[in-house]
Amino acid sequence: MTPFICNHDGSCDDVRLCCAETEMTLTREDAERIDSLGYSRSEYLVREEDGFCELRNVDGFCYFYDTESKLCRIYEHRPEGCRYYPIVYHAKKRKCVTDGDCPSRSTVSRDEIRGVCHRVRRLIEKLQQEAATREGPC
Ligand code: SF4
């Protein structure tokens, strides 16, 4: 499943900002997929007070970001939200936009945003539902 591929233009070659200080939230399905690779949730997930489970940052980068190769160590299995980035849902505007922190955001076309927005909305709903019913650790 790769609904959107970031067509970055090289402006993030030095540091992949999307994997720095990440606040990416995972669904249960994301966590199960990553668990199956042999990772332990207590290593890579952090439970937020509101019930959301976010990727852990280590020294400023996502737990899965390899600072030497500048690649994601679980790319084929990465969380659904990472697959849509830099397309994100703007709750106040109630629409999908490109994240202002992404230096390559201008390479994303309106058609690309429109093409995945329904999936992004569905993902947000799922994350909210799971957070609301979550008891205990991630
Ligand atoms: S899981 Fe991979 S793509 Fe997602 S933030 Fe971490 S390193 Fe980046």
Residues whose N, C-alpha, C, O or C-beta is under 5 A from the ligand:
A	BS01	SF4	C18 C19 T22 C62 F64 Y65 C72 R78 P79 C82
